[in-house]
């Protein structure tokens, strides 16, 4: 039994949904289908999720939501008409949206969650209706009925294992199960959404709970590539990679698969295959527990920008018990997560995603560090990129860090930070954001072409 998930571009139009149905019915083991909200049909298009956020914002601002509601309903009407479905399905969707608009607005986050989730929820209803329309036994299952339990606010949303027993029964249903991605329900019936890309998480949770033999994640690319194809021309395809390698690459900017979705697959040893809805015969990329890393030490290179560094220097810092804990506690109390903490004897840097910072928070943090920790110097620096080399075989390859540093030096870029985790699956270089693409291209030349450019 396979669980397959289809992303936003895969279900953006009637034409794409027909492809999805053809893929599902071509393999009888494809039993559970997880769907996203309709994505972009063309580059300038607007995702339904973004239309729904606009609808929620309009309503919360006390403005007339009629036009914003029409924009959402119209997208579903176009899909329904393209699939030759009865107009009743569009009316059901419109009534569902009106019901959500009338909900209590006292908690704005939960109100927006409810409307955002309407994208996946109503697309699942529509796709299940199309299966039935062409004579295929299929059933829409709402996450609350299906058993996808999540925790209460204010903690970051995560699935609770208490729902797994009920989710497991999905595999026993007679026909195809069409299940909306992206959201679940607390025990008291409150709807909460996962982060963007959360339909990947839903698919992985269902694959794990039902003990599927394979979790297929259909998107709009043939496979995972060794580097960003918008920066590197014709990058090498990755046939097989490990969960850990995918996790590192997803963290560092590979958007093809949500990094949190790997957790249930990893824990239950469910292999994942990334495939293309528009080219389903392509083998895709398999994500598994182990691979023969002797074949290739570096499997991929990724880069992500939008980082800031908190730099703290104090003579004899290494002798001061609790200094690091106290510093990180200040960040915790400001509700700021951190990414890396490279350090020297007398200095410590904390790498933070800039989106978590404001001018006010920076000023408060610096003031507290000066007052409580008495450093010789403390300041923030901005506009950093993190370039990450990933591969299970890196720990067994001598001179790899030197090769990478030499490649970066050839570009003229300065290495601001180097960090390697204890697992040695990734090697991270902090550079100036302006040098990101140049460095990425040179590293690709070094590790993925037969004759490195010198």
C-alpha positions as CSV (number, residue, x, y, z in Angstrom):
1,X,0.0,0.0,0.0
2,X,1.3,3.4,-1.0
3,X,0.5,6.9,0.2
4,X,0.9,9.6,-2.4
5,X,0.8,13.3,-2.0
6,X,0.3,15.8,-4.7
7,X,1.6,19.4,-4.4
8,X,-0.1,22.7,-5.3
9,X,1.1,22.8,-9.0
10,X,-0.1,19.2,-9.4
11,X,-3.7,20.1,-8.4
12,X,-3.8,23.7,-9.7
13,X,-6.2,23.1,-12.6
14,X,-8.6,20.5,-14.1
15,X,-5.9,19.4,-16.6
16,X,-3.5,18.7,-13.7
17,X,-6.1,16.9,-11.6
18,X,-6.8,14.6,-14.5
19,X,-3.1,13.7,-14.5
20,X,-3.3,13.0,-10.8
21,X,-6.2,10.7,-11.2
22,X,-4.5,8.8,-14.1
23,X,-1.4,8.4,-11.9
24,X,-3.4,7.1,-8.9
25,X,-5.5,4.6,-10.9
26,X,-2.5,3.3,-12.8
27,X,-1.2,1.6,-9.7
28,X,-3.8,-0.2,-7.5
29,X,-1.5,0.0,-4.5
30,X,-1.9,3.8,-4.4
31,X,-4.6,3.8,-1.7
32,X,-4.3,7.1,0.1
33,X,-4.1,10.4,-1.8
34,X,-3.1,13.5,0.1
35,X,-3.7,16.8,-1.8
36,X,-2.6,20.4,-1.4
37,X,-4.6,23.5,-2.2
38,X,-4.6,24.6,-5.9
39,X,-1.2,26.2,-6.6
40,X,0.0,28.5,-9.4
41,X,-1.2,27.6,-13.0
42,X,1.4,29.9,-14.5
43,X,4.3,32.1,-13.1
44,X,2.2,35.2,-12.4
45,X,-0.8,33.3,-11.0
46,X,-1.8,33.5,-7.3
47,X,-2.0,30.4,-5.1
48,X,-5.4,29.7,-3.5
49,X,-3.7,29.7,-0.1
50,X,-2.6,33.3,-0.7
51,X,-6.2,34.2,-1.9
52,X,-7.5,32.7,1.4
53,X,-5.0,34.7,3.5
54,X,-6.2,37.8,1.7
55,X,-9.8,36.8,2.4
56,X,-9.0,36.3,6.1
57,X,-7.1,39.6,6.3
58,X,-10.0,41.4,4.6
59,X,-12.5,40.0,7.1
60,X,-10.3,40.7,10.1
61,X,-10.0,44.3,8.9
62,X,-13.7,44.7,9.0
63,X,-14.0,45.2,5.2
64,X,-16.5,43.7,2.8
65,X,-15.1,40.2,1.9
66,X,-17.4,39.7,-1.2
67,X,-14.7,40.3,-3.8
68,X,-12.0,38.3,-1.9
69,X,-14.5,35.4,-1.5
70,X,-15.4,35.5,-5.2
71,X,-11.7,35.2,-6.1
72,X,-11.5,31.9,-4.2
73,X,-14.8,30.4,-5.3
74,X,-14.1,31.3,-8.9
75,X,-10.9,29.2,-8.9
76,X,-12.8,26.1,-7.7
77,X,-15.6,26.8,-10.2
78,X,-13.2,26.8,-13.0
79,X,-11.7,23.5,-11.9
80,X,-15.1,22.0,-11.4
81,X,-16.3,23.1,-14.9
82,X,-13.1,21.8,-16.4
83,X,-13.7,18.4,-14.9
84,X,-17.4,18.4,-16.0
85,X,-18.6,18.3,-12.4
86,X,-22.0,19.4,-11.3
87,X,-22.2,23.0,-10.1
88,X,-23.3,21.7,-6.7
89,X,-19.7,21.1,-5.6
90,X,-18.8,24.8,-6.1
91,X,-21.9,25.7,-4.1
92,X,-20.7,23.4,-1.3
93,X,-17.3,25.0,-1.3
94,X,-18.8,28.5,-1.2
95,X,-21.0,27.7,1.7
96,X,-18.0,26.2,3.6
97,X,-16.1,29.4,3.1
98,X,-19.0,31.5,4.3
99,X,-19.3,29.3,7.4
100,X,-15.6,29.8,8.1
101,X,-15.8,33.6,7.6
102,X,-18.5,33.7,10.3
103,X,-16.3,32.0,12.9
104,X,-15.1,33.7,16.1
105,X,-12.3,36.2,15.3
106,X,-11.1,36.7,18.9
107,X,-8.0,34.5,18.2
108,X,-6.8,35.9,14.8
109,X,-4.2,33.1,14.3
110,X,-6.8,30.3,14.6
111,X,-9.2,32.3,12.5
112,X,-6.6,32.6,9.7
113,X,-5.7,28.9,10.1
114,X,-9.4,27.9,9.5
115,X,-9.6,29.9,6.3
116,X,-6.2,28.8,5.0
117,X,-7.1,25.1,5.6
118,X,-10.1,25.6,3.3
119,X,-7.8,25.4,0.3
120,X,-6.7,21.8,0.9
121,X,-10.0,20.7,2.5
122,X,-12.2,21.9,-0.4
123,X,-9.7,20.6,-3.1
124,X,-9.9,17.2,-1.5
125,X,-13.7,17.3,-1.7
126,X,-13.6,18.3,-5.3
127,X,-11.0,15.7,-6.3
128,X,-12.9,12.9,-4.5
129,X,-16.0,14.1,-6.4
130,X,-14.1,13.8,-9.7
131,X,-13.0,10.2,-8.8
132,X,-16.6,9.3,-8.2
133,X,-17.8,11.2,-11.3
134,X,-15.7,8.9,-13.5
135,X,-16.8,5.8,-11.7
136,X,-14.0,5.2,-9.3
137,X,-14.7,4.3,-5.7
138,X,-13.2,7.1,-3.6
139,X,-14.0,8.9,-0.4
140,X,-13.1,12.3,1.0
141,X,-11.9,12.0,4.6
142,X,-11.7,15.0,6.9
143,X,-8.6,15.0,9.2
144,X,-10.9,15.3,12.2
145,X,-12.8,12.1,11.2
146,X,-9.6,10.5,10.1
147,X,-7.8,11.0,13.4
148,X,-5.1,13.5,12.6
149,X,-4.6,15.0,16.1
150,X,-2.4,18.0,16.8
151,X,-1.3,19.8,20.0
152,X,-2.8,22.9,21.5
153,X,-1.5,26.5,21.1
154,X,0.8,28.3,21.9
155,X,3.3,25.5,21.1
156,X,4.3,25.1,17.5
157,X,1.9,22.7,15.8
158,X,2.9,19.1,15.7
159,X,1.0,15.8,15.3
160,X,0.1,13.7,18.4
161,X,0.7,9.9,18.3
162,X,-2.7,9.4,20.0
163,X,-4.3,9.7,16.6
164,X,-2.3,7.0,14.9
165,X,-4.6,4.1,15.8
166,X,-7.5,5.8,14.1
167,X,-5.4,6.9,11.1
168,X,-4.2,3.3,10.7
169,X,-7.8,2.3,9.8
170,X,-7.6,4.3,6.6
171,X,-5.8,1.5,4.9
172,X,-8.8,-0.7,5.5
173,X,-11.3,1.5,3.6
174,X,-12.6,-0.1,0.5
175,X,-11.9,2.6,-2.1
176,X,-9.4,5.4,-2.6
177,X,-9.0,7.8,0.4
178,X,-8.7,11.5,-0.6
179,X,-7.3,13.3,2.4
180,X,-6.5,17.1,2.7
181,X,-3.0,18.0,3.7
182,X,-1.7,20.9,5.8
183,X,-3.9,20.7,8.9
184,X,-5.2,18.7,11.8
185,X,-7.4,19.1,14.8
186,X,-6.8,19.3,18.6
187,X,-8.7,17.0,20.9
188,X,-11.3,19.8,21.5
189,X,-11.9,20.2,17.8
190,X,-9.8,23.3,17.1
191,X,-8.3,23.4,13.6
192,X,-4.5,24.2,13.4
193,X,-2.3,24.3,10.3
194,X,1.2,23.1,9.9
195,X,3.9,25.4,8.4
196,X,3.9,26.2,4.7
197,X,4.5,23.0,2.8
198,X,2.7,21.1,5.5
199,X,0.9,18.8,3.1
200,X,4.2,16.9,2.9
201,X,3.9,16.4,6.7
202,X,0.4,15.1,6.4
203,X,1.5,12.6,3.7
204,X,4.4,11.4,5.8
205,X,2.2,11.1,9.0
206,X,-0.4,9.0,7.1
207,X,2.4,6.8,5.5
208,X,3.8,6.1,9.0
209,X,0.5,5.5,10.7
210,X,-0.7,3.1,8.0
211,X,2.7,1.4,7.7
212,X,2.8,2.1,4.0
213,X,5.5,0.4,1.9
214,X,6.2,3.7,0.1
215,X,5.4,7.4,0.4
216,X,5.3,9.0,-3.0
217,X,5.6,12.8,-3.0
218,X,4.5,14.2,-6.4
219,X,5.7,17.6,-7.4
220,X,6.7,19.6,-10.5
221,X,10.3,18.3,-10.9
222,X,11.6,14.9,-12.0
223,X,13.8,14.4,-8.9
224,X,15.9,16.2,-6.3
225,X,18.9,17.8,-8.0
226,X,22.4,18.2,-6.5
227,X,22.1,22.0,-6.6
228,X,19.6,24.7,-7.4
229,X,18.7,24.4,-11.1
230,X,18.0,28.2,-11.2
231,X,21.6,28.8,-10.3
232,X,23.4,25.8,-11.8
233,X,22.7,24.8,-15.4
234,X,21.6,21.2,-15.7
235,X,22.7,20.1,-12.2
236,X,23.2,16.4,-11.5
237,X,20.2,14.4,-10.6
238,X,20.2,12.5,-7.2
239,X,19.0,8.9,-7.6
240,X,19.2,7.9,-4.0
241,X,19.8,9.8,-0.8
242,X,19.4,9.3,3.0
243,X,16.8,10.9,5.3
244,X,19.6,12.8,7.0
245,X,21.0,14.1,3.7
246,X,17.5,15.3,2.6
247,X,16.9,16.9,6.0
248,X,20.2,18.9,5.7
249,X,19.4,20.0,2.2
250,X,15.8,20.9,3.0
251,X,17.0,23.0,5.9
252,X,19.4,24.8,3.7
253,X,16.9,25.9,1.0
254,X,15.9,22.8,-1.0
255,X,12.1,23.5,-1.2
256,X,11.2,20.3,-3.0
257,X,10.3,18.5,0.3
258,X,9.4,19.9,3.7
259,X,12.1,19.1,6.2
260,X,9.7,18.2,9.1
261,X,8.0,15.6,6.8
262,X,11.1,13.4,7.1
263,X,10.6,12.8,10.8
264,X,7.6,10.3,10.6
265,X,9.1,8.6,7.6
266,X,12.5,8.3,9.3
267,X,11.1,6.9,12.5
268,X,9.0,4.3,10.8
269,X,11.6,3.5,8.1
270,X,9.1,4.4,5.3
271,X,11.0,5.1,2.1
272,X,10.1,8.3,0.2
273,X,10.1,8.8,-3.5
274,X,10.1,12.3,-5.0
275,X,8.3,12.1,-8.4
276,X,7.0,14.5,-11.1
277,X,3.2,14.6,-11.8
278,X,4.0,15.8,-15.3
279,X,6.5,13.0,-16.0
280,X,5.4,10.1,-13.8
281,X,7.5,7.5,-15.7
282,X,10.7,9.2,-14.5
283,X,12.2,7.2,-11.6
284,X,12.5,10.2,-9.3
285,X,14.7,10.3,-6.1
286,X,14.5,7.7,-3.4
287,X,15.0,8.8,0.1
288,X,16.0,5.8,2.3
289,X,17.7,5.0,5.6
290,X,21.1,4.1,4.1
291,X,22.9,4.3,0.8
292,X,26.3,3.4,-0.6
293,X,28.0,6.7,0.2
294,X,31.3,5.4,-1.3
295,X,29.9,6.2,-4.7
296,X,29.7,9.9,-3.9
297,X,30.9,11.8,-0.8
298,X,29.0,15.0,-1.5
299,X,25.4,14.4,-2.6
300,X,24.3,18.0,-2.8
301,X,25.1,21.7,-2.3
302,X,22.6,24.2,-1.0
303,X,22.5,27.8,-0.1
304,X,20.1,29.9,1.9
305,X,20.2,33.6,2.8
306,X,18.6,35.9,5.3
307,X,20.8,35.2,8.2
308,X,22.3,37.5,10.9
309,X,25.1,36.9,13.4
310,X,25.2,37.9,17.0
311,X,28.9,38.2,17.8
312,X,30.0,38.2,21.5
313,X,33.6,38.6,22.6
314,X,35.0,38.4,26.1
315,X,38.5,37.7,27.3
316,X,38.6,34.4,29.3
317,X,35.1,33.5,28.3
318,X,36.1,29.9,28.3
319,X,36.6,30.0,32.1
320,X,33.3,31.6,32.9
321,X,30.8,28.9,33.9
322,X,27.4,29.2,32.4
323,X,28.3,32.0,29.9
324,X,26.8,30.1,26.9
325,X,23.7,29.1,28.7
326,X,23.1,32.6,29.9
327,X,23.5,34.0,26.4
328,X,21.1,31.5,24.9
329,X,18.6,32.1,27.7
330,X,18.5,35.7,26.7
331,X,17.6,34.7,23.2
332,X,15.0,32.2,24.5
333,X,13.3,34.9,26.6
334,X,13.1,37.0,23.4
335,X,11.5,33.9,21.7
336,X,14.3,33.7,19.1
337,X,15.5,30.3,17.8
338,X,19.1,29.9,16.7
339,X,20.7,27.9,13.9
340,X,24.5,27.6,14.6
341,X,26.8,28.6,17.5
342,X,30.4,28.5,16.2
343,X,32.9,29.6,18.9
344,X,36.5,30.4,19.8
345,X,38.2,30.5,23.1
346,X,37.1,34.1,23.8
347,X,34.2,34.6,21.4
348,X,30.9,33.1,20.5
349,X,28.7,33.7,17.4
350,X,25.1,32.8,17.3
351,X,23.6,32.5,13.8
352,X,19.9,33.6,13.6
353,X,17.4,33.8,10.8
354,X,16.9,37.6,10.3
355,X,13.1,37.1,10.1
356,X,13.1,36.6,13.9
357,X,14.8,39.9,14.6
358,X,13.5,43.5,14.8
359,X,15.4,46.7,15.6
360,X,13.8,46.7,19.1
361,X,14.7,43.1,19.8
362,X,18.3,43.6,18.7
363,X,18.7,46.7,20.9
364,X,17.2,44.8,23.9
365,X,19.4,41.8,23.4
366,X,22.6,43.9,23.1
367,X,21.6,45.9,26.2
368,X,20.9,42.7,28.2
369,X,24.2,41.0,27.2
370,X,26.1,44.2,28.1
371,X,24.4,44.4,31.4
372,X,24.3,40.8,32.4
373,X,27.4,39.3,30.8
374,X,29.8,42.3,30.5
375,X,31.4,41.4,27.2
376,X,34.3,43.3,25.6
377,X,32.3,43.5,22.4
378,X,28.8,42.6,21.3
379,X,27.1,43.4,18.0
380,X,24.9,42.1,15.2
381,X,26.0,41.6,11.6
382,X,23.5,41.0,8.8
383,X,23.1,39.8,5.2
384,X,24.7,36.5,5.5
385,X,24.2,33.3,3.4
386,X,24.8,29.8,4.6
387,X,26.3,27.5,2.0
388,X,26.0,23.8,2.9
389,X,27.8,20.8,1.5
390,X,25.9,17.6,2.4
391,X,26.8,13.9,2.1
392,X,27.0,10.9,4.4
393,X,30.4,10.0,2.8
394,X,32.0,13.3,3.8
395,X,33.3,12.0,7.1
396,X,35.3,9.4,5.3
397,X,36.8,11.8,2.7
398,X,40.1,13.4,3.6
399,X,40.8,17.0,2.5
400,X,37.2,17.8,1.6
401,X,37.0,20.9,3.8
402,X,40.3,22.2,2.3
403,X,38.9,21.7,-1.3
404,X,35.7,23.6,-0.4
405,X,37.6,26.4,1.2
406,X,40.0,26.7,-1.8
407,X,37.0,26.8,-4.2
408,X,35.4,29.6,-2.2
409,X,38.8,31.4,-2.1
410,X,38.9,31.3,-5.9
411,X,35.8,33.4,-6.1
412,X,37.3,36.1,-3.9
413,X,34.5,35.7,-1.3
414,X,35.5,35.8,2.4
415,X,34.5,32.9,4.6
416,X,32.9,34.5,7.7
417,X,32.1,31.2,9.5
418,X,32.7,27.5,9.2
419,X,30.6,24.9,11.1
420,X,30.6,21.1,11.0
421,X,28.2,19.1,13.0
422,X,29.4,16.1,15.0
423,X,27.7,13.7,12.6
424,X,29.8,15.2,9.8
425,X,27.0,14.9,7.3
426,X,27.1,18.6,6.5
427,X,29.7,21.3,6.3
428,X,28.5,24.9,6.6
429,X,30.2,28.0,5.3
430,X,28.9,31.5,6.2
431,X,29.5,34.1,3.5
432,X,28.2,37.5,2.5
433,X,24.8,37.2,0.8
434,X,26.1,39.0,-2.3
435,X,28.6,36.2,-3.0
436,X,26.1,33.3,-2.7
437,X,25.5,32.3,-6.4
438,X,29.2,32.8,-7.2
439,X,30.3,30.5,-4.4
440,X,27.6,27.9,-5.2
441,X,28.7,27.7,-8.8
442,X,32.4,27.3,-7.9
443,X,31.6,24.6,-5.3
444,X,29.5,22.7,-7.9
445,X,32.4,22.9,-10.3
446,X,34.7,21.5,-7.6
447,X,32.6,18.5,-6.5
448,X,30.4,17.7,-9.4
449,X,32.5,18.1,-12.6
450,X,35.2,15.8,-13.6
451,X,37.8,18.6,-14.1
452,X,37.5,21.3,-11.4
453,X,37.9,24.8,-12.7
454,X,41.2,26.3,-11.4
